[in-house]
Amino acid sequence: MVKLRLKRCGRKQRATYQIVAIDVRSRREGRAFGKVGFYDPIRKKTSLNVPAILYFLEKGAQPTETVHDILRKAGFFK
């Protein structure tokens, strides 16, 4: 099963996250199928690749709870 989840990047105490499509059995920093967005909780910035997200959701990918909240705040599920 494929999930849309966060992949941690950045340095200590200054984490940023990539939103990636990845197999559920992979570890957090494992190899992803594709990068579909970016989230910076410190600066409150979000960048989403909408066509890529729609592609993975149509193929059956499930967003994690955190990614679902990020997408909802961005107005993705209207």
Phi and psi restraints in degrees (range 20) as a CNS / XPLOR table:
assign (resid 1 and name C) (resid 2 and name N)
       (resid 2 and name CA) (resid 2 and name C) 1.0 -103.8 20.0 2
assign (resid 2 and name N) (resid 2 and name CA)
       (resid 2 and name C) (resid 3 and name N) 1.0 138.4 20.0 2
assign (resid 2 and name C) (resid 3 and name N)
       (resid 3 and name CA) (resid 3 and name C) 1.0 -126.9 20.0 2
assign (resid 3 and name N) (resid 3 and name CA)
       (resid 3 and name C) (resid 4 and name N) 1.0 150.6 20.0 2
assign (resid 3 and name C) (resid 4 and name N)
       (resid 4 and name CA) (resid 4 and name C) 1.0 -94.1 20.0 2
assign (resid 4 and name N) (resid 4 and name CA)
       (resid 4 and name C) (resid 5 and name N) 1.0 115.4 20.0 2
assign (resid 4 and name C) (resid 5 and name N)
       (resid 5 and name CA) (resid 5 and name C) 1.0 -143.9 20.0 2
assign (resid 5 and name N) (resid 5 and name CA)
       (resid 5 and name C) (resid 6 and name N) 1.0 173.6 20.0 2
assign (resid 5 and name C) (resid 6 and name N)
       (resid 6 and name CA) (resid 6 and name C) 1.0 -87.9 20.0 2
assign (resid 6 and name N) (resid 6 and name CA)
       (resid 6 and name C) (resid 7 and name N) 1.0 140.1 20.0 2
assign (resid 6 and name C) (resid 7 and name N)
       (resid 7 and name CA) (resid 7 and name C) 1.0 -119.0 20.0 2
assign (resid 7 and name N) (resid 7 and name CA)
       (resid 7 and name C) (resid 8 and name N) 1.0 120.5 20.0 2
assign (resid 7 and name C) (resid 8 and name N)
       (resid 8 and name CA) (resid 8 and name C) 1.0 -74.6 20.0 2
assign (resid 8 and name N) (resid 8 and name CA)
       (resid 8 and name C) (resid 9 and name N) 1.0 136.5 20.0 2
assign (resid 8 and name C) (resid 9 and name N)
       (resid 9 and name CA) (resid 9 and name C) 1.0 -137.1 20.0 2
assign (resid 9 and name N) (resid 9 and name CA)
       (resid 9 and name C) (resid 10 and name N) 1.0 -179.1 20.0 2
assign (resid 9 and name C) (resid 10 and name N)
       (resid 10 and name CA) (resid 10 and name C) 1.0 90.7 20.0 2
assign (resid 10 and name N) (resid 10 and name CA)
       (resid 10 and name C) (resid 11 and name N) 1.0 -166.1 20.0 2
assign (resid 10 and name C) (resid 11 and name N)
       (resid 11 and name CA) (resid 11 and name C) 1.0 -112.2 20.0 2
assign (resid 11 and name N) (resid 11 and name CA)
       (resid 11 and name C) (resid 12 and name N) 1.0 -178.7 20.0 2
assign (resid 11 and name C) (resid 12 and name N)
       (resid 12 and name CA) (resid 12 and name C) 1.0 -60.3 20.0 2
assign (resid 12 and name N) (resid 12 and name CA)
       (resid 12 and name C) (resid 13 and name N) 1.0 138.5 20.0 2
assign (resid 12 and name C) (resid 13 and name N)
       (resid 13 and name CA) (resid 13 and name C) 1.0 64.2 20.0 2
assign (resid 13 and name N) (resid 13 and name CA)
       (resid 13 and name C) (resid 14 and name N) 1.0 1.7 20.0 2
assign (resid 13 and name C) (resid 14 and name N)
       (resid 14 and name CA) (resid 14 and name C) 1.0 -135.0 20.0 2
assign (resid 14 and name N) (resid 14 and name CA)
       (resid 14 and name C) (resid 15 and name N) 1.0 52.7 20.0 2
assign (resid 14 and name C) (resid 15 and name N)
       (resid 15 and name CA) (resid 15 and name C) 1.0 -71.8 20.0 2
assign (resid 15 and name N) (resid 15 and name CA)
       (resid 15 and name C) (resid 16 and name N) 1.0 140.9 20.0 2
assign (resid 15 and name C) (resid 16 and name N)
       (resid 16 and name CA) (resid 16 and name C) 1.0 -125.5 20.0 2
assign (resid 16 and name N) (resid 16 and name CA)
       (resid 16 and name C) (resid 17 and name N) 1.0 162.5 20.0 2
assign (resid 16 and name C) (resid 17 and name N)
       (resid 17 and name CA) (resid 17 and name C) 1.0 -132.9 20.0 2
assign (resid 17 and name N) (resid 17 and name CA)
       (resid 17 and name C) (resid 18 and name N) 1.0 142.0 20.0 2
assign (resid 17 and name C) (resid 18 and name N)
       (resid 18 and name CA) (resid 18 and name C) 1.0 -99.6 20.0 2
assign (resid 18 and name N) (resid 18 and name CA)
       (resid 18 and name C) (resid 19 and name N) 1.0 138.5 20.0 2
assign (resid 18 and name C) (resid 19 and name N)
       (resid 19 and name CA) (resid 19 and name C) 1.0 -92.9 20.0 2
assign (resid 19 and name N) (resid 19 and name CA)
       (resid 19 and name C) (resid 20 and name N) 1.0 119.0 20.0 2
assign (resid 19 and name C) (resid 20 and name N)
       (resid 20 and name CA) (resid 20 and name C) 1.0 -128.5 20.0 2
assign (resid 20 and name N) (resid 20 and name CA)
       (resid 20 and name C) (resid 21 and name N) 1.0 155.9 20.0 2
assign (resid 20 and name C) (resid 21 and name N)
       (resid 21 and name CA) (resid 21 and name C) 1.0 -95.4 20.0 2
assign (resid 21 and name N) (resid 21 and name CA)
       (resid 21 and name C) (resid 22 and name N) 1.0 121.5 20.0 2
assign (resid 21 and name C) (resid 22 and name N)
       (resid 22 and name CA) (resid 22 and name C) 1.0 -146.6 20.0 2
assign (resid 22 and name N) (resid 22 and name CA)
       (resid 22 and name C) (resid 23 and name N) 1.0 152.7 20.0 2
assign (resid 22 and name C) (resid 23 and name N)
       (resid 23 and name CA) (resid 23 and name C) 1.0 -67.8 20.0 2
assign (resid 23 and name N) (resid 23 and name CA)
       (resid 23 and name C) (resid 24 and name N) 1.0 143.2 20.0 2
assign (resid 23 and name C) (resid 24 and name N)
       (resid 24 and name CA) (resid 24 and name C) 1.0 -63.1 20.0 2
assign (resid 24 and name N) (resid 24 and name CA)
       (resid 24 and name C) (resid 25 and name N) 1.0 -29.6 20.0 2
assign (resid 24 and name C) (resid 25 and name N)
       (resid 25 and name CA) (resid 25 and name C) 1.0 -80.6 20.0 2
assign (resid 25 and name N) (resid 25 and name CA)
       (resid 25 and name C) (resid 26 and name N) 1.0 -8.1 20.0 2
assign (resid 25 and name C) (resid 26 and name N)
       (resid 26 and name CA) (resid 26 and name C) 1.0 -79.4 20.0 2
assign (resid 26 and name N) (resid 26 and name CA)
       (resid 26 and name C) (resid 27 and name N) 1.0 154.4 20.0 2
assign (resid 26 and name C) (resid 27 and name N)
       (resid 27 and name CA) (resid 27 and name C) 1.0 -75.2 20.0 2
assign (resid 27 and name N) (resid 27 and name CA)
       (resid 27 and name C) (resid 28 and name N) 1.0 174.2 20.0 2
assign (resid 27 and name C) (resid 28 and name N)
       (resid 28 and name CA) (resid 28 and name C) 1.0 -60.2 20.0 2
assign (resid 28 and name N) (resid 28 and name CA)
       (resid 28 and name C) (resid 29 and name N) 1.0 -42.6 20.0 2
assign (resid 28 and name C) (resid 29 and name N)
       (resid 29 and name CA) (resid 29 and name C) 1.0 -96.4 20.0 2
assign (resid 29 and name N) (resid 29 and name CA)
       (resid 29 and name C) (resid 30 and name N) 1.0 18.1 20.0 2
assign (resid 29 and name C) (resid 30 and name N)
       (resid 30 and name CA) (resid 30 and name C) 1.0 -69.5 20.0 2
assign (resid 30 and name N) (resid 30 and name CA)
       (resid 30 and name C) (resid 31 and name N) 1.0 180.0 20.0 2
assign (resid 30 and name C) (resid 31 and name N)
       (resid 31 and name CA) (resid 31 and name C) 1.0 -74.3 20.0 2
assign (resid 31 and name N) (resid 31 and name CA)
       (resid 31 and name C) (resid 32 and name N) 1.0 127.5 20.0 2
assign (resid 31 and name C) (resid 32 and name N)
       (resid 32 and name CA) (resid 32 and name C) 1.0 -101.4 20.0 2
assign (resid 32 and name N) (resid 32 and name CA)
       (resid 32 and name C) (resid 33 and name N) 1.0 157.8 20.0 2
assign (resid 32 and name C) (resid 33 and name N)
       (resid 33 and name CA) (resid 33 and name C) 1.0 -73.6 20.0 2
assign (resid 33 and name N) (resid 33 and name CA)
       (resid 33 and name C) (resid 34 and name N) 1.0 -35.1 20.0 2
assign (resid 33 and name C) (resid 34 and name N)
       (resid 34 and name CA) (resid 34 and name C) 1.0 -173.6 20.0 2
assign (resid 34 and name N) (resid 34 and name CA)
       (resid 34 and name C) (resid 35 and name N) 1.0 151.6 20.0 2
assign (resid 34 and name C) (resid 35 and name N)
       (resid 35 and name CA) (resid 35 and name C) 1.0 -90.7 20.0 2
assign (resid 35 and name N) (resid 35 and name CA)
       (resid 35 and name C) (resid 36 and name N) 1.0 127.8 20.0 2
assign (resid 35 and name C) (resid 36 and name N)
       (resid 36 and name CA) (resid 36 and name C) 1.0 -119.3 20.0 2
assign (resid 36 and name N) (resid 36 and name CA)
       (resid 36 and name C) (resid 37 and name N) 1.0 -0.7 20.0 2
assign (resid 36 and name C) (resid 37 and name N)
       (resid 37 and name CA) (resid 37 and name C) 1.0 179.1 20.0 2
assign (resid 37 and name N) (resid 37 and name CA)
       (resid 37 and name C) (resid 38 and name N) 1.0 -179.6 20.0 2
assign (resid 37 and name C) (resid 38 and name N)
       (resid 38 and name CA) (resid 38 and name C) 1.0 -144.2 20.0 2
assign (resid 38 and name N) (resid 38 and name CA)
       (resid 38 and name C) (resid 39 and name N) 1.0 140.5 20.0 2
assign (resid 38 and name C) (resid 39 and name N)
       (resid 39 and name CA) (resid 39 and name C) 1.0 -138.2 20.0 2
assign (resid 39 and name N) (resid 39 and name CA)
       (resid 39 and name C) (resid 40 and name N) 1.0 125.9 20.0 2
assign (resid 39 and name C) (resid 40 and name N)
       (resid 40 and name CA) (resid 40 and name C) 1.0 -118.5 20.0 2
assign (resid 40 and name N) (resid 40 and name CA)
       (resid 40 and name C) (resid 41 and name N) 1.0 102.3 20.0 2
assign (resid 40 and name C) (resid 41 and name N)
       (resid 41 and name CA) (resid 41 and name C) 1.0 -70.9 20.0 2
assign (resid 41 and name N) (resid 41 and name CA)
       (resid 41 and name C) (resid 42 and name N) 1.0 -21.5 20.0 2
assign (resid 41 and name C) (resid 42 and name N)
       (resid 42 and name CA) (resid 42 and name C) 1.0 -76.0 20.0 2
assign (resid 42 and name N) (resid 42 and name CA)
       (resid 42 and name C) (resid 43 and name N) 1.0 -47.4 20.0 2
assign (resid 42 and name C) (resid 43 and name N)
       (resid 43 and name CA) (resid 43 and name C) 1.0 -89.6 20.0 2
assign (resid 43 and name N) (resid 43 and name CA)
       (resid 43 and name C) (resid 44 and name N) 1.0 -3.1 20.0 2
assign (resid 43 and name C) (resid 44 and name N)
       (resid 44 and name CA) (resid 44 and name C) 1.0 58.3 20.0 2
assign (resid 44 and name N) (resid 44 and name CA)
       (resid 44 and name C) (resid 45 and name N) 1.0 44.2 20.0 2
assign (resid 44 and name C) (resid 45 and name N)
       (resid 45 and name CA) (resid 45 and name C) 1.0 -113.4 20.0 2
assign (resid 45 and name N) (resid 45 and name CA)
       (resid 45 and name C) (resid 46 and name N) 1.0 141.3 20.0 2
assign (resid 45 and name C) (resid 46 and name N)
       (resid 46 and name CA) (resid 46 and name C) 1.0 -135.0 20.0 2
assign (resid 46 and name N) (resid 46 and name CA)
       (resid 46 and name C) (resid 47 and name N) 1.0 135.2 20.0 2
assign (resid 46 and name C) (resid 47 and name N)
       (resid 47 and name CA) (resid 47 and name C) 1.0 -128.3 20.0 2
assign (resid 47 and name N) (resid 47 and name CA)
       (resid 47 and name C) (resid 48 and name N) 1.0 125.1 20.0 2
assign (resid 47 and name C) (resid 48 and name N)
       (resid 48 and name CA) (resid 48 and name C) 1.0 -123.8 20.0 2
assign (resid 48 and name N) (resid 48 and name CA)
       (resid 48 and name C) (resid 49 and name N) 1.0 140.0 20.0 2
assign (resid 48 and name C) (resid 49 and name N)
       (resid 49 and name CA) (resid 49 and name C) 1.0 -98.0 20.0 2
assign (resid 49 and name N) (resid 49 and name CA)
       (resid 49 and name C) (resid 50 and name N) 1.0 90.6 20.0 2
assign (resid 49 and name C) (resid 50 and name N)
       (resid 50 and name CA) (resid 50 and name C) 1.0 -59.9 20.0 2
assign (resid 50 and name N) (resid 50 and name CA)
       (resid 50 and name C) (resid 51 and name N) 1.0 -46.0 20.0 2
assign (resid 50 and name C) (resid 51 and name N)
       (resid 51 and name CA) (resid 51 and name C) 1.0 -59.9 20.0 2
assign (resid 51 and name N) (resid 51 and name CA)
       (resid 51 and name C) (resid 52 and name N) 1.0 -38.1 20.0 2
assign (resid 51 and name C) (resid 52 and name N)
       (resid 52 and name CA) (resid 52 and name C) 1.0 -68.7 20.0 2
assign (resid 52 and name N) (resid 52 and name CA)
       (resid 52 and name C) (resid 53 and name N) 1.0 -39.4 20.0 2
assign (resid 52 and name C) (resid 53 and name N)
       (resid 53 and name CA) (resid 53 and name C) 1.0 -64.4 20.0 2
assign (resid 53 and name N) (resid 53 and name CA)
       (resid 53 and name C) (resid 54 and name N) 1.0 -44.6 20.0 2
assign (resid 53 and name C) (resid 54 and name N)
       (resid 54 and name CA) (resid 54 and name C) 1.0 -61.9 20.0 2
assign (resid 54 and name N) (resid 54 and name CA)
       (resid 54 and name C) (resid 55 and name N) 1.0 -39.5 20.0 2
assign (resid 54 and name C) (resid 55 and name N)
       (resid 55 and name CA) (resid 55 and name C) 1.0 -59.8 20.0 2
assign (resid 55 and name N) (resid 55 and name CA)
       (resid 55 and name C) (resid 56 and name N) 1.0 -49.3 20.0 2
assign (resid 55 and name C) (resid 56 and name N)
       (resid 56 and name CA) (resid 56 and name C) 1.0 -69.4 20.0 2
assign (resid 56 and name N) (resid 56 and name CA)
       (resid 56 and name C) (resid 57 and name N) 1.0 -35.0 20.0 2
assign (resid 56 and name C) (resid 57 and name N)
       (resid 57 and name CA) (resid 57 and name C) 1.0 -67.5 20.0 2
assign (resid 57 and name N) (resid 57 and name CA)
       (resid 57 and name C) (resid 58 and name N) 1.0 -37.3 20.0 2
assign (resid 57 and name C) (resid 58 and name N)
       (resid 58 and name CA) (resid 58 and name C) 1.0 -66.3 20.0 2
assign (resid 58 and name N) (resid 58 and name CA)
       (resid 58 and name C) (resid 59 and name N) 1.0 -30.8 20.0 2
assign (resid 58 and name C) (resid 59 and name N)
       (resid 59 and name CA) (resid 59 and name C) 1.0 -81.6 20.0 2
assign (resid 59 and name N) (resid 59 and name CA)
       (resid 59 and name C) (resid 60 and name N) 1.0 -1.8 20.0 2
assign (resid 59 and name C) (resid 60 and name N)
       (resid 60 and name CA) (resid 60 and name C) 1.0 106.0 20.0 2
assign (resid 60 and name N) (resid 60 and name CA)
       (resid 60 and name C) (resid 61 and name N) 1.0 8.2 20.0 2
assign (resid 60 and name C) (resid 61 and name N)
       (resid 61 and name CA) (resid 61 and name C) 1.0 -68.5 20.0 2
assign (resid 61 and name N) (resid 61 and name CA)
       (resid 61 and name C) (resid 62 and name N) 1.0 143.5 20.0 2
assign (resid 61 and name C) (resid 62 and name N)
       (resid 62 and name CA) (resid 62 and name C) 1.0 -112.3 20.0 2
assign (resid 62 and name N) (resid 62 and name CA)
       (resid 62 and name C) (resid 63 and name N) 1.0 128.5 20.0 2
assign (resid 62 and name C) (resid 63 and name N)
       (resid 63 and name CA) (resid 63 and name C) 1.0 -76.0 20.0 2
assign (resid 63 and name N) (resid 63 and name CA)
       (resid 63 and name C) (resid 64 and name N) 1.0 145.5 20.0 2
assign (resid 63 and name C) (resid 64 and name N)
       (resid 64 and name CA) (resid 64 and name C) 1.0 -70.6 20.0 2
assign (resid 64 and name N) (resid 64 and name CA)
       (resid 64 and name C) (resid 65 and name N) 1.0 171.0 20.0 2
assign (resid 64 and name C) (resid 65 and name N)
       (resid 65 and name CA) (resid 65 and name C) 1.0 -60.4 20.0 2
assign (resid 65 and name N) (resid 65 and name CA)
       (resid 65 and name C) (resid 66 and name N) 1.0 -42.7 20.0 2
assign (resid 65 and name C) (resid 66 and name N)
       (resid 66 and name CA) (resid 66 and name C) 1.0 -66.5 20.0 2
assign (resid 66 and name N) (resid 66 and name CA)
       (resid 66 and name C) (resid 67 and name N) 1.0 -45.0 20.0 2
assign (resid 66 and name C) (resid 67 and name N)
       (resid 67 and name CA) (resid 67 and name C) 1.0 -65.6 20.0 2
assign (resid 67 and name N) (resid 67 and name CA)
       (resid 67 and name C) (resid 68 and name N) 1.0 -37.4 20.0 2
assign (resid 67 and name C) (resid 68 and name N)
       (resid 68 and name CA) (resid 68 and name C) 1.0 -60.7 20.0 2
assign (resid 68 and name N) (resid 68 and name CA)
       (resid 68 and name C) (resid 69 and name N) 1.0 -42.3 20.0 2
assign (resid 68 and name C) (resid 69 and name N)
       (resid 69 and name CA) (resid 69 and name C) 1.0 -64.0 20.0 2
assign (resid 69 and name N) (resid 69 and name CA)
       (resid 69 and name C) (resid 70 and name N) 1.0 -40.6 20.0 2
assign (resid 69 and name C) (resid 70 and name N)
       (resid 70 and name CA) (resid 70 and name C) 1.0 -63.6 20.0 2
assign (resid 70 and name N) (resid 70 and name CA)
       (resid 70 and name C) (resid 71 and name N) 1.0 -44.1 20.0 2
assign (resid 70 and name C) (resid 71 and name N)
       (resid 71 and name CA) (resid 71 and name C) 1.0 -66.3 20.0 2
assign (resid 71 and name N) (resid 71 and name CA)
       (resid 71 and name C) (resid 72 and name N) 1.0 -37.8 20.0 2
assign (resid 71 and name C) (resid 72 and name N)
       (resid 72 and name CA) (resid 72 and name C) 1.0 -66.3 20.0 2
assign (resid 72 and name N) (resid 72 and name CA)
       (resid 72 and name C) (resid 73 and name N) 1.0 -42.0 20.0 2
assign (resid 72 and name C) (resid 73 and name N)
       (resid 73 and name CA) (resid 73 and name C) 1.0 -65.2 20.0 2
assign (resid 73 and name N) (resid 73 and name CA)
       (resid 73 and name C) (resid 74 and name N) 1.0 -29.8 20.0 2
assign (resid 73 and name C) (resid 74 and name N)
       (resid 74 and name CA) (resid 74 and name C) 1.0 -80.5 20.0 2
assign (resid 74 and name N) (resid 74 and name CA)
       (resid 74 and name C) (resid 75 and name N) 1.0 -2.5 20.0 2
assign (resid 74 and name C) (resid 75 and name N)
       (resid 75 and name CA) (resid 75 and name C) 1.0 80.5 20.0 2
assign (resid 75 and name N) (resid 75 and name CA)
       (resid 75 and name C) (resid 76 and name N) 1.0 27.2 20.0 2
assign (resid 75 and name C) (resid 76 and name N)
       (resid 76 and name CA) (resid 76 and name C) 1.0 -76.9 20.0 2
assign (resid 76 and name N) (resid 76 and name CA)
       (resid 76 and name C) (resid 77 and name N) 1.0 -29.8 20.0 2
assign (resid 76 and name C) (resid 77 and name N)
       (resid 77 and name CA) (resid 77 and name C) 1.0 -99.4 20.0 2
assign (resid 77 and name N) (resid 77 and name CA)
       (resid 77 and name C) (resid 78 and name N) 1.0 25.3 20.0 2
